[in-house]
């Protein structure tokens, strides 16, 4: 079975047999619990071809994580808007927001086109201030202790920090057969009060065998149509980057999902995608002169031979 067909089978399985569930966004989902996919990274880079997936957004977000950044200003500088809603929601709920009522965006946006237009106008004002005003960006662009913070500066009870990502790379080099090559973003102390969004892709583990580096991700919650394609490509890319630094070839990316769900307002989009035939996967190009994961910049990572079907738009549930 091809890499992409595993994803398409997941879509069909949840559409056909998913449980109807409510969710915190008020949108509603079709959901299945516990699903695993395995992608052979030697068979091409697993960027979906049945719809266009914006690879540059995946790269900028992953570099944002790797750099330990938690402020959306870096993302906005690279025209990446995928985390805006959570930062904007925090601003709207603060005492400093004095614009039109933007509460309950996820529900109201499904019913009111005029509200959508107003929301986008306020979002553009917010983004402009994040980019131009340092104090505003520091206060409202920061998402708290999300992925980058946990990966690079996990805070201990002794007041110290642990650079999990750096440590795991060094351990892969020095003790490749270890069963402890693990990075976790799920910090029970920070989840309730210090994160804009609790981590969905919450723990990953590396495994070395036959000169290849494999990665296993556990994801507690996966938005199958919008989020999971990003997650697949992001962790495949991370595996490639670390493999290059460690002098290894990429092996498998194993993706385990807890609550795998399709939002009820994504059904027609998923059905449209399932009607398309996958194309040949693209190839990943990395700058071989970069010796460390932490040295990579946007221009050091490219995709080649990517000729997908057109993109399919769908609303984000916030």
N, C-alpha and C positions, 0 to 999 in steps of 0.2 A: 504494500500500500504506500502511495506517495506521501510525502510530508503534508502537502496541502489537503489531500483527501481525508486525513485524520481530523483536521479542523472542520471540514465540511460535514463529515459524519457526526461530529459533536453537535453542530447546528441542527442537523436533521433529527438526531436523537432527542434533543431537548424540545424541538417543535412537536414531535410526535408523542413523546411520553412525559414531558415536563409537568411538574406539579404547579398549579396556579397558586401564587403566593403574593402577599402584600409586601411592601418594602418601605424603608424610611423615606424615600422620595415621593411616595404616594402614586407612583406610576403603575406598579404591578408588574409581575414577571411570570415567565414559565421557567421552572427551575428543576435541576437534578443535582443530587449530592454525590460527590465522589466520581471523578473522571480523570483518566490519565492518557496523555499522548506522548509519543516518543519521536523525535525528529533527528534523523541522521544528518549531521552538518557536513558530511562529505558529499552529500547528494545535492548540494546547492544551498544558497541562503534561504531560510524559510520566511520570506516576505510574500504575503498572499498575492496571487495573480488574478483571482476571480473578482477583485476590486482593487483599485489603486490605494495603497497604504503610503502615507507621506513619510518616507524614510528619513528626511532631514529633521523632522520633529522627533523621531525616535532617537536619532543621534544626539540632538541638543539636550533632550531630557536625560539620556543616560550619562552624558558628560556632566550635567548638572548634579546628578546623584553622585557620580564618582568624585567630583570636586568637593563634596560635602556641603553644597549650597542648598539653602531652603527658601530663598527669596525669588519671586517670579521675575524680578528685573532682568536677570540673566536670560531667562526664557524669552521675554518680550524683545530683548535686543536681537534675538535670533528668530523673531517672528513666530514664536511658539506660544499659542494661547490655550494649551490644554489644561492648565492649572488655574486659569483666571477666575473661574466661577467661585472656587472656594475662598480665594483671597477677597474677592469682591463681596461675597456673602458676609465675611467677617467685618468688612468696612460698613456695609449696610446696617448690620446689627449693632454697630458702635454708636456712641453718643455724638460722634463728630459728623456723621452723615446727615446732610440737610437737604437732600434731593427728594424727588417723588418716591412714593411708597414702592419698594421693590421686594417686599416680603413674599414668601411662598412662590418664588419664581418658577420652580419645576412644575407646579400644578397650573398656575395661571397662564404660563406660556403655551400650554396645550389648547387653550380656549380663547385667547385674546391676542389677535395680531397687532392691535394698537399697543398693547402692553409690551409685546416683543420689541417693537420699534423703540419705545421709550427705554426699555432695558438696555438695548444695544447702544443707545446714545449715552446713557450713564456709564456703561462699561467703557466706552471710548474715552470719556473724560477721566475715568479711574486709571486706565492704562497710561494715558499721557502723563498723569501726575506721578505714577510709579517711575516712569522713565526720566522725568525731569526734576523731581523734588526728592532730595536725599532723605530728609526727615520723614516725609510721607511714605516713601518706599520702605524705610526701615520699620515703620510702625505697621503698615498695612500690606506690604508686599511679602512679608515673612509668614510662612505657613506653619511655624512651630517646629517641633522635633520630628519632621517627616523623614523620608528615606535617607537623604544625604547625611543628616545629622546622626542617625542611628548607624549607618554604614561606617562613617569616618570619625565620629566623636561621641560614642556611647558613654553616658555619664554613669559612674559607679557610685555606690553609697559612700565611698571614701573621698568623693570629690575629684576623682581622677577621670580621665577619658580613655577609651579603648578605640583604636583605629582598626575595626574589624576587617575592612577590606585589605588594607596594607598587610595586616597580620596573616590573613589567609593566603595571600599571594606568596609571602615569604615561607609559609609552611608548605605550600605546594612544591616550592623549589627545594626545601631542605628535607622534607619528609613526605614524599609523594604518596606513600601507602597509608598515610593516616586516615582515620575515619572521622576526623574532627575538622574537616575543611568546610566550616559552616559560618554563614553570615545571617543574622536575624535582624529584622526591622521592627518586630513586635516587642515593644517595651511596655509591659503592663502598667508601669507607673505613669508613663506619658500618654497612653492611649485615651484615658477618659478626659484629660484636661489640657493637654499641651500639643495637640495635633489637629490641623485643619481637617484631615481625613485619616482615620486609622489605616495602616498599611494593608493593602489587598494582597500584593505579592510580598509575603511576609518572611519567608526563610528560604535560603538556597544553600546547596551543598555541592562541592566539587569532588570528582573521582578521577584518578589517574590509572590508566592501564594501556599497555601496548603503545606507549608513546603518544597517547591521546588524552585530552582533557574533556570530561563530560560534566554536565551541570544538571542538577535536579532542583526544580523550583516547586515549593508548595504555596499555592495561592488560595487564601480563604474564601475569596469572592471574586468572580470573574464576569464582567459584562461582555458576553460572548461576541456581540457584533462590533462594538466600538473598542473595547479595552483589550480583549484577549489577543487580537492580531498584533497590537503594539507590544504586549508582554512577550509573546513568542519571539518577535524580532529583536526586542531589547535584550533579552537574556541570551539569545543566540549570539548577538553582537558582543555582549560582555564575555561570553565564553571564548570567542575568537580573540578578543583583546588580551585576556589573561593567558590564553594558550600561547600567543605570540611572545609575551614577556617571559614565559616560563620555558620556551623552547619546545613546545608541544604542538601537536596537530589538534584541531577541534574534533571531538568525538560526537556524543549524543547530547541533545537537550531534552530532558524528561520534564514534562509539565503536568503536575497534579493539581486539580481544581477541587475545592470544597464545594461551595455553592456556585454552580455554573448556571448562569441565567441569561435569558433573552428578555429584554424589556418588552412590554406589550405594545409599545409604540415603535418597535423595531421589526415587527413581524413581516410586513410587506418587503422591507429591505433585505431581510434574511432570505426570504423566498426568491427574491430577484437574484441574489447572489448564488443560491443553490441551482438556479437554472443555467449557470455559466460553466464552461469547461475550463479547467485549470490549464495554464500555459507552463512552459519551461521555467524553472526557478532562476533568479538572477545569481550573479557571482558577487562576492564581497571583495573589495580592494582595501587593504590597509597599508599605510605608509610603513615600510619595513625599517626605516631609519629610526622610528620611535621605539626606544628600548623599554619604556615604562608605560603602564596603563595611564598614569597620572600626567603624562606629557602630551596625550592626544588632544588635538583641536579639531574643529569641524572639517577643515580641508584635508585631514589625514584619513578620513573614512568616506568611502564612496561605494555605490552600488553600480554594477555593470550588467547590461543585457536585461534590464527590467522593462518589459512590455506588457503591462497588465491590462485587464478590462478597465473601463472607466470607474471612477470612484462612485460611491453611493452615500449620500448624505443621510444623517439621522440625528435627532436631538440628543443632547447629553442630559442624563438624569442627575440632578444635583441634590 
